[in-house]
Structure formats: structure tokens, C-alpha cells
Amino acid sequence: MQTVKLGNSSLESSRIAYGCWRSAGTSDPSEVTPENREAGLRAIIAAYEAGYTLFDNAEIYCRGVCEEILGRALREVAGMRERVIVATKCGIRVPGDPTPEAPKRYDFSGEYIVRACEGSLRRLGIETIDLYMLHRPDYLADPHEIAGAFLQLHDAGKVRFFGVSNFRPSLVSALQAACPLPLIVNQVEISLAKLDCFTDGTLDQCLERHITPLAWSPLGGGFLASGAILRLPAEKQRHARAVITTLDEMAEKRGVSRAVLAVAWLLKHPGRMVPIIGSNQPERIRDLARAADLELSREEWYQLLNAARGEPLP
């Protein structure tokens, strides 16, 4: 698969990444079965064999179980750890932690960032995380405290590079101003069913600062994939079915699946974004890898944008 450099770093990622969010088959660790773990392992190995080299995870994904499954793949597949980028995230605290009355919240305190990183390293079974991200913006975030935690982890050899996820441009700027280490990615929701990043300044800032956008949910939670069902709020807009119709017509002409075309649409952006594929089905993982070799024309790109907008450009 083609590769792309992540931000101003030495990391070279496959053009499409694999997301481990569904690796455990559930978000409740008490529901995870040996069969779930085996299915997750097979999916990760299928992605690796298909050419995916960036594997995205988070401590909150099934409360660490997804990191454990990825860690098992890294141990069992010869040479995998040396050939892939291990990315994970921190900052989402679950209810009841550390006391029964504690609510769900976001936590970017320096102490928690360091502790969460060490927990991820244990579950992954590795010494260094290649890319460590803050998951969702903490309203009490102190950029200087975060920068201190980043420097501590970097100097200790526990993290190579840092990034953020779901950050508004102003918070990216505030954090980068306080931190001497470059923020190399911003992982945000982008798809033909979610266009906000094209107009809220997020992608503009990525271009300006050489930050790589990592696109989560690039298929709109499955809506843009074959056989999808309208489930998400964004999918209930009056123009939602127009997107599917246009995708189907164009995909048939190109001889690819609707999902491949939707991912290729994201790859056209000059920010060289990296879509994160989250399917747990090996055949779909392999099919979606084809998007890396599909080049859309500007006319095709705007045809799909207009369908997603539900109206022509002004």
C-alpha cells in the first residue's frame, strides 16, 4: 500500500489505517469471550497482511481489552512490531473511577496522562508507543501541564510522537504554543456523512501546520458501506439517500464497492488524510485497501460533495 508521512515526523504510515475499536466485539469487558478475542486477532492480522501499517487504539476501547488483543498480534506475528505504527489514546475516564460518585469525564491532568500511558504500554506489551494522542478535549485542559507530561513520556522513551483527537483548531493552537514537541495528527470524524471539518477550520489548520488528519468513521458508522442502514443522526438528513445513489452510480462505473469509493473520496484531499477503517471482517478490510489506488477526478469529488451537501455549491 502507498505510504504517507505523519505530520512533521519520521513516521511513515500506510495510506489507510486500521482502527481497533471493534476488536473485542463489545465495549463491555465482562462480555468478551475467547471467540471475540480470536475474531479481533484475525481482523488485525488480515489488516497487517493487506498492507495496513498504522494501528489505532485507545485505553477506553473495551477498557483496555482492545489494546491487549493488538498486543497479542504484535507478539505472535513475526516482524509485525518492527513494521507498524502503534497508536493509542488516553483521556476518557469512566464513571466510578476512582470513587463510586465520579462521573464520566475527560482528564488531561499530567498525572493521568503519564499513568494512562504506562497502562497502555503494559497491555500492548511494548516499550514505546509510536503515536500517543489525547482522545477528547478536557474542558479543564492546561496546555503547559499537558506539555510537561508529553516531555516526561518522550524523555523516558515511552512515546515517540504525539497528537490529538477531536480537537477544535483553537485548542490545537493553544497546546502547540505551550509544547516544544510537534503535534503530528488530529484524529477527527470526517466522511461524506460528516462534513464539518471542511468548514470549521480543522482541515485548514492541518494544512497550515502540517498536521495529518486521521479520519475516524470514514464510512459514517457503516452508512456509506454496502448494505448499510440509516442509524446515525447525520444519516437522517433529507439528502442522505442522494449520497448513496451517487456513490452507487459512480462505484459501478469504476468497478469498485461503494465503501472503497467513499474512502477514496477522503484520500483526494491535499492534507493527505489517513482514513481509519474499523471493520472486523477480513474480506471488507482487504477490499477497502483498494481505495489507496483509486484516484478521483476533481469533477467526481465535487459531484459526491454536492450529493452529500444536498444542494449545489453557492
C-alpha positions, 0 to 999 in steps of 0.5 A: 500500500502507498505510504504517507508521512505523519505530520512533521515526523519520521513516521511513515504510515500506510495510506489507510489505517486500521482502527481497533475499536471493534476488536473485542466485539463489545465495549463491555469487558465482562462480555468478551469471550475467547471467540471475540478475542480470536475474531479481533486477532484475525481482523488485525492480522488480515489488516497487517497482511493487506498492507495496513501499517498504522494501528489505532487504539485507545485505553477506553476501547473495551477498557483496555481489552482492545489494546491487549488483543493488538498486543497479542498480534504484535507478539505472535506475528513475526516482524509485525512490531518492527513494521507498524505504527502503534497508536493509542489514546488516553483521556476518557475516564469512566464513571466510578473511577476512582470513587463510586460518585465520579462521573464520566469525564475527560482528564488531561491532568499530567498525572493521568496522562503519564499513568494512562500511558504506562497502562497502555504500554503494559497491555500492548506489551511494548516499550514505546508507543509510536503515536500517543494522542489525547482522545477528547478535549478536557474542558479543564485542559492546561496546555503547559501541564499537558506539555510537561507530561508529553516531555516526561513520556518522550524523555523516558522513551515511552512515546515517540510522537504525539497528537490529538483527537477531536480537537477544535483548531483553537485548542490545537493552537493553544497546546502547540504554543505551550509544547516544544514537541510537534503535534503530528495528527488530529484524529477527527470524524470526517466522511461524506456523512460528516462534513464539518471539518471542511468548514470549521477550520480543522482541515485548514489548520492541518494544512497550515501546520502540517498536521495529518488528519486521521479520519475516524468513521470514514464510512459514517458508522457503516452508512456509506458501506454496502448494505448499510442502514440509516442509524446515525443522526447525520444519516437522517438528513433529507439528502442522505439517500442522494449520497448513496445513489451517487456513490452507487452510480459512480462505484459501478462505473469504476468497478469498485464497492461503494465503501472503497469509493467513499474512502477514496473520496477522503484520500483526494484531499491535499492534507493527505488524510489517513482514513481509519477503517474499523471493520472486523471482517477480513474480506471488507478490510482487504477490499477497502485497501483498494481505495489507496489506488483509486484516484478521483477526478476533481469533477467526481469529488465535487459531484459526491460533495454536492450529493452529500451537501444536498444542494449545489455549491453557492 
